[in-house]
Amino acid sequence: MPPARLRQGRHTGGGSSPFQEELLEGIIESVDEFYSANLGQDIRRGLRENASRGFYSIGRAPYGFHKVPVRDGAKTRYKLEPEPEDSISVKVSSQITSFVFVYCCHNCPLCS
């Protein structure tokens, strides 16, 4: 990230021409673009690393699962575990699945 004095337009030096101001603005935009792209890569790399270690790090757990906190050094991370077989969501899910398979028309995209 460029120093605050550059981002706020307060740079050291004497008077500046419009060309120098445009050049400085272009340099700042280039640094900002590089910083943003680099940050995106770092975030994707971190998410991939967490997933490869078995941790779940994005939002709510999918339907039929719940997040379980796990200590990882000084941090608390989460792993996914399926809901118990006697939970309401699993019962409803299996009933809906059974209904779809029994009463399907066999011409839908699921059966093809």
N, C-alpha and C positions, 0 to 999 in steps of 0.2 A: 504494500500500500504506500503511495507517495506520502511524503511528509505533509502535515496539516497546513503548513505555511504555503505549500504549492497548491493544494486542493482548494484553499480559500482564496486563491488569487493574490496572496501577499508573498511575493518572492523578493529576495534580496537583489539589490542592484539599482542602478539609476533608472532613468526613463526608458520605456520600452516602446518599440514601434508595433504597429498592428501585425506585421509579419512575425515578430518575436512572440507576441501573444498567441497567434494562431499555432505557431510551432509548439509552444509550451502546452497549449490545450490539446494538440494532437498527441504529444508525448504522454500526457496524463491519461487520455482516453486509451492509448495503447497499453499502459501499465494496468489500468482498471480492467481492460478486457483480458489480459494475461492472468491477473489475479482471480477473476471470476472463473475462467476456464480451469485454472489450477485447483481452485477450491472445489469445483464440481468433480474433478478427478479424484481428489482426496476423499470426498464424501462417498463416491461410488466404491472406491477401494476399501474404505472402512466398513461399508455395508456388506461387501463381498467377504471380507475377512470375518466379520461377525457370523455370517451365514455359514461359512466353511467350518467354524468352530461350534456350530449347532445353536447359536443364539438367534433369537427373533427380535428385530429392532425397529419394526415399522408399524406403529398404530395398534389397533385392536386385534385380538386373536381371531382367526377365521372361525366360521361357524362350526361347532362341534369340538373345538379346542379351547383350552384356557392357558394363560401365561403363568409360569411358575418362576418366582425369583430365585436366582442362583448367584452366589458370591463369586466374583472373578477378581481376585486380588482386593483392591480397595473399592472396586465398582460393583454395583448390583446390575446384573443383566438378566434377561428372561429367556427361558426355553419353552417350547410348546409341548403340551401333553394333551392327549385326547380326553374328552369328557368321559366320566365313568359310564359304563353300560346302562346303569339304572337312571341316568339323568333324563330329564324331560326332552331336551333337544335331540338326544340320540334316538329316543323312542319315537318322537314325532318325525324325525328324518327317515327312520326305517319304515314307518307307516306310509309316508308319502312315496318313498321309493317303491314299496310293495304295490301301492295303488297304481302308480304309473306303469309298472311292468304288467300288472294284471289287466288293466283297462286301456292299454295303449291300442291305437288303431293300426300299428305296424306300418304306417306310411309316413310317419314323422321322421325328421332328421335324426332323432336319437336312435331309431331302430335301423336306419339305412346303413 
